[in-house]
Amino acid sequence: MVASTGRVPNERPTLYLKQLCEHFAHERGRHGAPGVEVSFDDDEGFVNFAPVISGSCRLDAREEGVLILAVSASDLTALERVQGVLTDHVERFGQRNGLTVEWTAASEQTSTG
């Protein structure tokens, strides 16, 4: 597994968390991906893009002034696809406010045991 974290500085992280999750929940049927799992509340969200992309994202709006996007995927290609989807949507939804995603470098997650 590989992972990365994106930070979206903004004044309303909860608004964007909800907007992104609602969009992915609504669009899953339109894009022919009924397996996409979406859950969220005011502070946290989760989007599992499988089977379309072998990756997922945890969204966190608890830190003031920033929406955190924690992405994990099966490989670097899937990670880059998930990051691309999220970046595209964040920038479109936050265009008026000039939102961008600041991604950290990908890291490998290893399991022990």
C-alpha positions in Angstrom: 0.0 0.0 0.0 1.0 3.6 -0.6 -0.3 6.7 1.0 -0.2 10.5 0.9 -1.9 13.4 2.6 -3.4 16.4 1.0 -4.1 19.7 2.8 -6.7 22.1 1.6 -6.4 25.4 3.4 -9.8 27.2 3.6 -12.2 28.9 6.0 -15.0 26.2 5.7 -13.5 22.7 5.8 -16.8 21.1 6.9 -18.6 22.7 3.9 -16.1 21.2 1.4 -16.0 17.8 3.2 -19.8 17.5 2.8 -19.8 18.8 -0.7 -17.2 16.3 -1.9 -18.8 13.4 -0.1 -22.3 14.2 -1.3 -21.0 14.6 -4.8 -19.2 11.2 -4.8 -22.3 9.5 -3.2 -24.5 11.0 -5.9 -22.2 10.4 -8.8 -21.5 6.8 -8.1 -24.6 5.6 -9.9 -24.0 8.0 -12.9 -20.5 6.9 -13.4 -21.4 3.2 -13.3 -19.6 2.5 -10.1 -22.2 1.2 -7.6 -19.5 -0.2 -5.4 -18.1 3.2 -4.4 -18.6 3.5 -0.7 -19.2 6.9 0.9 -19.9 7.9 4.5 -19.6 11.2 6.3 -20.7 13.5 9.1 -19.7 17.1 9.9 -16.2 16.2 10.9 -15.1 13.2 8.9 -15.7 11.4 5.7 -14.7 8.3 3.8 -14.7 7.5 0.1 -13.7 4.1 -1.2 -13.2 4.4 -4.9 -13.1 0.7 -5.6 -13.8 -1.0 -7.9 -13.1 2.0 -10.2 -9.8 2.8 -8.6 -8.0 0.7 -6.0 -7.8 3.5 -3.4 -9.7 5.4 -0.8 -9.7 8.7 1.0 -10.4 9.8 4.6 -11.5 13.4 4.8 -11.0 15.3 8.1 -12.4 18.7 8.8 -11.6 18.8 12.6 -8.5 21.0 12.3 -9.5 24.7 12.0 -8.8 26.2 8.6 -7.9 23.1 6.7 -9.5 20.0 5.1 -7.2 17.0 5.3 -7.3 14.3 2.7 -5.6 11.1 3.7 -5.3 8.9 0.6 -4.3 5.2 0.4 -4.1 3.0 -2.6 -2.8 -0.4 -3.8 0.0 1.1 -5.9 1.5 4.4 -7.0 -0.6 4.5 -10.2 -3.9 4.2 -8.2 -2.7 6.7 -5.7 -2.0 9.3 -8.4 -5.5 8.6 -9.9 -7.2 9.2 -6.6 -5.2 12.3 -6.0 -6.1 13.6 -9.4 -9.8 13.0 -8.9 -9.7 14.8 -5.5 -7.6 17.7 -6.8 -9.9 18.2 -9.8 -13.0 18.3 -7.6 -11.5 20.4 -4.8 -10.3 23.0 -7.4 -13.7 23.0 -9.2 -15.8 23.3 -6.1 -13.5 25.9 -4.5 -12.8 27.9 -7.6 -14.2 31.1 -6.2 -12.0 30.8 -3.2 -8.9 29.7 -5.0 -8.7 26.3 -3.3 -5.8 24.1 -4.0 -4.6 20.8 -2.6 -1.1 20.6 -1.1 0.0 17.0 -1.4 2.8 15.4 0.6 5.0 12.8 -1.1 3.7 9.3 -1.2 5.0 6.8 1.3 4.7 3.1 1.5 2.8 1.5 4.3 4.1 -1.8 5.6 2.3 -4.2 7.8 4.1 -6.0 10.6 3.1 -9.4 12.0 
